[in-house]
Amino acid sequence: MSKSVSTIIVETLVAAGARRCYGIVGDTINHFTDAVRKSDLRWIHVRHEEVGALAAGGEALMTGELAVCAGTCTYLYIANLDVA
């Protein structure tokens, strides 16, 4: 059976050392969140995408490890521009 793109992305993140994914679910990332549910990656739900980006950035800064955030709109891009 072939793998979905979402499954491959999640497997790659786990293989790279990611343990948690901060985010908010939405129609455009349902396939991704389903792949996270079936993996060892822990989903941490946040109320706003900006909070997910800030939490992942803070975790990466404090631990020196890979941190992941997921969302559905441009706030993640803006957080990236702000070096969160």
DSSP file (Angstrom, degrees, kcal/mol; ACC not computed):
  #  RESIDUE AA STRUCTURE BP1 BP2  ACC     N-H-->O    O-->H-N    N-H-->O    O-->H-N    TCO  KAPPA ALPHA  PHI   PSI    X-CA   Y-CA   Z-CA
    1    1 A M              0   0    0      0, 0.0     2,-0.1     0, 0.0     0, 0.0   0.000 360.0 360.0 360.0 135.9    0.0    0.0    0.0
    2    2 A S        -     0   0    0      1,-0.1     2,-0.3     0, 0.0     0, 0.0  -0.396 360.0-121.8 -78.0 156.5    1.3    3.4   -0.9
    3    3 A K        -     0   0    0     -2,-0.1     2,-0.1     1,-0.1    -1,-0.1  -0.685  20.8-118.9 -97.5 150.5    1.8    6.2    1.7
    4    4 A S     >  -     0   0    0     -2,-0.3     4,-2.1     1,-0.1     5,-0.2  -0.451  26.0-113.1 -80.8 161.5    0.2    9.6    1.7
    5    5 A V  H  > S+     0   0    0      1,-0.2     4,-2.5     2,-0.2     5,-0.2   0.896 118.6  54.7 -60.1 -40.8    2.3   12.7    1.5
    6    6 A S  H  > S+     0   0    0      1,-0.2     4,-2.5     2,-0.2    -1,-0.2   0.905 106.8  50.1 -60.7 -42.6    1.2   13.6    5.0
    7    7 A T  H  > S+     0   0    0      1,-0.2     4,-2.6     2,-0.2    -1,-0.2   0.910 110.8  49.2 -63.2 -42.3    2.4   10.3    6.3
    8    8 A I  H  X S+     0   0    0     -4,-2.1     4,-2.2     2,-0.2    -2,-0.2   0.904 110.9  50.4 -64.1 -41.4    5.8   10.7    4.7
    9    9 A I  H  X S+     0   0    0     -4,-2.5     4,-2.3     2,-0.2    -2,-0.2   0.939 112.8  45.7 -62.0 -47.2    6.1   14.2    6.2
   10   10 A V  H  X S+     0   0    0     -4,-2.5     4,-2.5     1,-0.2     5,-0.2   0.916 112.1  50.9 -64.4 -43.3    5.2   13.0    9.7
   11   11 A E  H  X S+     0   0    0     -4,-2.6     4,-2.4     1,-0.2    -1,-0.2   0.888 110.9  50.0 -60.5 -38.6    7.6   10.0    9.4
   12   12 A T  H  X S+     0   0    0     -4,-2.2     4,-1.7     2,-0.2    -2,-0.2   0.905 110.0  49.9 -66.5 -42.0   10.4   12.4    8.3
   13   13 A L  H  <>S+     0   0    0     -4,-2.3     5,-2.5     2,-0.2     4,-0.4   0.917 112.7  46.8 -62.4 -43.7    9.7   14.8   11.2
   14   14 A V  H ><5S+     0   0    0     -4,-2.5     3,-1.3     1,-0.2    -2,-0.2   0.913 111.1  51.7 -64.9 -42.8    9.8   11.9   13.7
   15   15 A A  H 3<5S+     0   0    0     -4,-2.4    -1,-0.2     1,-0.3    -2,-0.2   0.815 106.5  55.4 -63.3 -29.4   13.0   10.5   12.1
   16   16 A A  T 3<5S-     0   0    0     -4,-1.7    -1,-0.3    -5,-0.1    50,-0.2   0.550 128.9 -96.5 -81.0  -7.6   14.5   14.0   12.5
   17   17 A G  T < 5 +     0   0    0     -3,-1.3    -3,-0.2    -4,-0.4     2,-0.1   0.487  69.4 152.0 109.5   4.0   13.8   14.0   16.2
   18   18 A A      < +     0   0    0     -5,-2.5    -1,-0.3    -6,-0.2    49,-0.1  -0.459  13.1 172.1 -68.5 138.2   10.5   15.9   16.5
   19   19 A R        +     0   0    0     47,-0.5    23,-2.7     1,-0.3     2,-0.3   0.656  61.0  32.9-115.0 -30.0    8.5   14.8   19.5
   20   20 A R  E     -a   42   0A   0     46,-0.3    48,-1.1    21,-0.2     2,-0.4  -0.940  55.4-158.7-133.0 151.1    5.6   17.4   19.6
   21   21 A C  E     -ab  43  68A   0     21,-2.8    23,-2.9    -2,-0.3     2,-0.4  -0.972  12.1-156.3-130.4 117.1    3.6   19.4   17.0
   22   22 A Y  E     +ab  44  69A   0     46,-2.7    48,-2.5    -2,-0.4     2,-0.3  -0.763  39.7 108.6 -90.7 133.3    1.8   22.5   18.2
   23   23 A G  E     -ab  45  70A   0     21,-2.1    23,-2.1    -2,-0.4     2,-0.4  -0.999  59.1-101.9-179.4-177.0   -1.1   23.6   16.1
   24   24 A I        -     0   0    0     46,-1.1    23,-0.1    -2,-0.3     2,-0.1  -0.996  39.2-120.5-130.4 134.0   -4.7   24.1   15.4
   25   25 A V        +     0   0    0     -2,-0.4     2,-0.3    46,-0.1    47,-0.1  -0.343  38.5 160.0 -75.6 156.2   -6.7   21.8   13.2
   26   26 A G    >   -     0   0    0     45,-0.1     3,-1.9     1,-0.1     4,-0.4  -0.967  52.9 -94.5-168.7 160.5   -8.4   22.9   10.0
   27   27 A D  G >  S+     0   0    0     -2,-0.3     3,-0.9     1,-0.3     4,-0.3   0.815 118.5  56.8 -53.1 -35.4   -9.8   21.5    6.8
   28   28 A T  G 3  S+     0   0    0      1,-0.2    -1,-0.3     2,-0.1     4,-0.1   0.675 115.1  35.5 -76.9 -14.8   -6.7   22.2    4.9
   29   29 A I  G <> S+     0   0    0     -3,-1.9     4,-2.6     1,-0.1     5,-0.2   0.154  78.1 113.7-122.2  20.6   -4.5   20.1    7.2
   30   30 A N  H <> S+     0   0    0     -3,-0.9     4,-2.0    -4,-0.4     5,-0.2   0.875  79.3  52.6 -58.2 -38.1   -6.8   17.3    8.2
   31   31 A H  H  > S+     0   0    0     -4,-0.3     4,-1.8     2,-0.2    -1,-0.2   0.898 110.6  48.3 -65.0 -39.1   -4.7   14.7    6.4
   32   32 A F  H  > S+     0   0    0      2,-0.2     4,-2.2     1,-0.2    -2,-0.2   0.940 111.2  48.3 -66.2 -47.5   -1.6   15.9    8.3
   33   33 A T  H  X S+     0   0    0     -4,-2.6     4,-2.2     1,-0.2    -1,-0.2   0.843 110.1  53.2 -65.3 -31.8   -3.3   15.8   11.7
   34   34 A D  H  X S+     0   0    0     -4,-2.0     4,-1.3    -5,-0.2    -1,-0.2   0.896 108.6  49.4 -67.0 -39.3   -4.6   12.3   10.9
   35   35 A A  H  < S+     0   0    0     -4,-1.8    -2,-0.2     1,-0.2    -1,-0.2   0.876 110.1  51.3 -66.3 -37.1   -1.1   11.2   10.1
   36   36 A V  H >< S+     0   0    0     -4,-2.2     3,-1.7     1,-0.2    -2,-0.2   0.916 105.7  56.1 -63.5 -42.8    0.1   12.8   13.4
   37   37 A R  H 3< S+     0   0    0     -4,-2.2    -1,-0.2     1,-0.3    -2,-0.2   0.835 108.6  47.3 -57.9 -34.2   -2.6   10.9   15.3
   38   38 A K  T 3< S+     0   0    0     -4,-1.3    -1,-0.3    -5,-0.1    -2,-0.2   0.386 109.5  67.3 -89.3   3.4   -1.3    7.6   13.9
   39   39 A S  S <  S-     0   0    0     -3,-1.7    -3,-0.1     2,-0.3   -28,-0.0  -0.452  93.3-102.5-114.5-175.9    2.4    8.4   14.7
   40   40 A D  S    S+     0   0    0     -2,-0.1     2,-0.3     2,-0.1    -4,-0.1   0.494  87.1 109.4 -84.6  -6.0    4.6    8.8   17.8
   41   41 A L        -     0   0    0     -5,-0.2     2,-0.5   -21,-0.1    -2,-0.3  -0.570  69.3-134.0 -73.0 130.4    4.4   12.6   17.3
   42   42 A R  E     -a   20   0A   0    -23,-2.7   -21,-2.8    -2,-0.3     2,-0.5  -0.761  11.1-141.7 -91.6 125.9    2.4   14.2   20.0
   43   43 A W  E     -a   21   0A   0     -2,-0.5     2,-0.6   -23,-0.2   -21,-0.2  -0.746  13.2-167.2 -86.4 127.3   -0.2   16.8   18.9
   44   44 A I  E     -a   22   0A   0    -23,-2.9   -21,-2.1    -2,-0.5     2,-0.2  -0.946  15.3-143.7-117.0 109.3   -0.6   19.8   21.3
   45   45 A H  E     -a   23   0A   0     -2,-0.6     2,-0.3   -23,-0.2   -21,-0.2  -0.502  18.8-173.4 -76.4 135.8   -3.7   21.8   20.4
   46   46 A V        -     0   0    0    -23,-2.1     3,-0.1    -2,-0.2     4,-0.0  -0.846  30.0-126.8-122.9 162.7   -3.5   25.6   20.8
   47   47 A R  S    S+     0   0    0     -2,-0.3     2,-0.3     1,-0.2    -1,-0.1   0.786  92.1  27.7 -81.0 -27.9   -6.2   28.2   20.5
   48   48 A H  S  > S-     0   0    0      1,-0.1     4,-1.5   -25,-0.0     3,-0.5  -0.982  72.5-127.9-137.1 146.3   -4.4   30.4   17.9
   49   49 A E  H  > S+     0   0    0     -2,-0.3     4,-2.3     1,-0.2     5,-0.2   0.848 109.9  59.8 -61.4 -34.7   -1.8   29.7   15.2
   50   50 A E  H  > S+     0   0    0      1,-0.2     4,-2.4     2,-0.2    -1,-0.2   0.887 103.2  51.9 -61.4 -37.6    0.4   32.4   16.6
   51   51 A V  H  > S+     0   0    0     -3,-0.5     4,-3.0     2,-0.2    -1,-0.2   0.895 107.9  52.0 -65.9 -40.2    0.6   30.6   19.9
   52   52 A G  H  X S+     0   0    0     -4,-1.5     4,-2.4     2,-0.2     5,-0.2   0.915 111.4  46.4 -61.6 -43.6    1.6   27.3   18.1
   53   53 A A  H  X S+     0   0    0     -4,-2.3     4,-2.3     2,-0.2    -2,-0.2   0.909 114.6  47.3 -65.4 -42.1    4.4   29.1   16.3
   54   54 A L  H  X S+     0   0    0     -4,-2.4     4,-2.7    -5,-0.2    -2,-0.2   0.911 112.6  49.3 -65.8 -42.4    5.6   30.8   19.5
   55   55 A A  H  X S+     0   0    0     -4,-3.0     4,-2.6     2,-0.2    -2,-0.2   0.922 113.1  46.0 -64.1 -44.8    5.4   27.6   21.5
   56   56 A A  H  X S+     0   0    0     -4,-2.4     4,-2.4    -5,-0.2    -1,-0.2   0.915 114.2  48.5 -65.4 -42.0    7.4   25.6   18.9
   57   57 A G  H  X S+     0   0    0     -4,-2.3     4,-2.2    -5,-0.2    -2,-0.2   0.910 113.0  47.8 -63.1 -42.3   10.0   28.4   18.6
   58   58 A G  H  X S+     0   0    0     -4,-2.7     4,-2.6     2,-0.2     5,-0.2   0.899 111.4  50.3 -65.4 -41.2   10.3   28.7   22.4
   59   59 A E  H  X S+     0   0    0     -4,-2.6     4,-2.6     2,-0.2     6,-0.5   0.929 111.6  47.9 -62.9 -44.8   10.7   24.9   22.7
   60   60 A A  H  X S+     0   0    0     -4,-2.4     4,-2.0     1,-0.2    -1,-0.2   0.903 113.6  48.0 -62.6 -40.8   13.4   24.8   20.0
   61   61 A L  H  < S+     0   0    0     -4,-2.2    -2,-0.2    -5,-0.2    -1,-0.2   0.911 117.0  41.4 -66.4 -42.9   15.2   27.7   21.6
   62   62 A M  H  < S+     0   0    0     -4,-2.6    -2,-0.2     1,-0.2    -1,-0.2   0.816 127.4  29.2 -77.2 -31.8   15.1   26.2   25.1
   63   63 A T  H  < S-     0   0    0     -4,-2.6    -3,-0.2    -5,-0.2    -2,-0.2   0.679  90.6-132.4-103.2 -20.9   15.9   22.6   24.2
   64   64 A G     <  +     0   0    0     -4,-2.0     2,-0.2    -5,-0.4    -4,-0.2   0.624  70.0 118.3  73.9  12.3   18.0   22.9   21.1
   65   65 A E  S    S-     0   0    0     -6,-0.5    -1,-0.3    -5,-0.1     2,-0.2  -0.631  76.3 -83.4-107.7 166.3   15.8   20.2   19.5
   66   66 A L        -     0   0    0    -50,-0.2   -47,-0.5    -2,-0.2     2,-0.3  -0.499  46.1-172.8 -68.0 132.1   13.5   20.2   16.5
   67   67 A A        -     0   0    0     -2,-0.2     2,-0.4   -49,-0.1   -46,-0.1  -0.956   6.5-152.1-127.1 149.2   10.1   21.6   17.3
   68   68 A V  E     -b   21   0A   0    -48,-1.1   -46,-2.7    -2,-0.3     2,-0.3  -0.934  11.6-176.5-126.3 141.5    7.1   21.6   14.9
   69   69 A C  E     -b   22   0A   0     -2,-0.4     2,-0.4   -48,-0.2   -46,-0.2  -0.983   6.7-166.8-132.2 150.9    4.0   23.8   14.4
   70   70 A A  E     +b   23   0A   0    -48,-2.5   -46,-1.1    -2,-0.3     2,-0.3  -0.994  18.0 143.8-137.9 142.2    1.1   23.4   12.0
   71   71 A G        -     0   0    0     -2,-0.4   -45,-0.1   -48,-0.2   -46,-0.1  -0.905  46.4-114.8-161.1-172.7   -1.6   25.7   10.9
   72   72 A T  S    S+     0   0    0     -2,-0.3     2,-0.2   -47,-0.1   -47,-0.0   0.417  81.2  38.2-120.2   0.2   -3.8   26.8    8.1
   73   73 A C  S >  S-     0   0    0      0, 0.0     3,-1.1     0, 0.0     4,-0.4  -0.738  93.4 -74.5-143.8-167.4   -2.9   30.4    7.3
   74   74 A T  T 3> S+     0   0    0      1,-0.3     4,-2.4    -2,-0.2     5,-0.2   0.500  99.7  89.7 -76.0  -5.5   -0.2   33.0    6.9
   75   75 A Y  H 3> S+     0   0    0      1,-0.2     4,-2.5     2,-0.2    -1,-0.3   0.861  87.1  54.1 -61.2 -32.6    0.4   33.6   10.7
   76   76 A L  H <> S+     0   0    0     -3,-1.1     4,-2.0     2,-0.2    -1,-0.2   0.895 108.0  49.4 -66.2 -38.8    3.0   30.8   10.6
   77   77 A Y  H  > S+     0   0    0     -4,-0.4     4,-2.1     2,-0.2    -2,-0.2   0.911 111.0  49.4 -64.5 -42.2    4.8   32.6    7.8
   78   78 A I  H  X S+     0   0    0     -4,-2.4     4,-1.7     1,-0.2    -2,-0.2   0.909 109.2  51.9 -64.1 -41.7    4.7   35.8    9.7
   79   79 A A  H  <>S+     0   0    0     -4,-2.5     5,-2.5     1,-0.2    -1,-0.2   0.884 108.1  52.8 -62.2 -37.3    6.0   34.1   12.8
   80   80 A N  H ><5S+     0   0    0     -4,-2.0     3,-1.5     1,-0.2    -1,-0.2   0.903 106.9  51.4 -64.0 -40.9    8.9   32.7   10.7
   81   81 A L  H 3<5S+     0   0    0     -4,-2.1    -1,-0.2     1,-0.3    -2,-0.2   0.844 107.8  53.0 -63.3 -32.6    9.7   36.2    9.5
   82   82 A D  T 3<5S-     0   0    0     -4,-1.7    -1,-0.3    -5,-0.1    -2,-0.2   0.390 116.0-118.8 -82.7   3.9    9.8   37.3   13.1
   83   83 A V  T < 5       0   0    0     -3,-1.5    -3,-0.2    -5,-0.1    -2,-0.1   0.889 360.0 360.0  59.2  43.6   12.3   34.5   13.8
   84   84 A A      <       0   0    0     -5,-2.5    -4,-0.2    -6,-0.1    -1,-0.1   0.458 360.0 360.0 -78.1 360.0    9.9   32.8   16.3
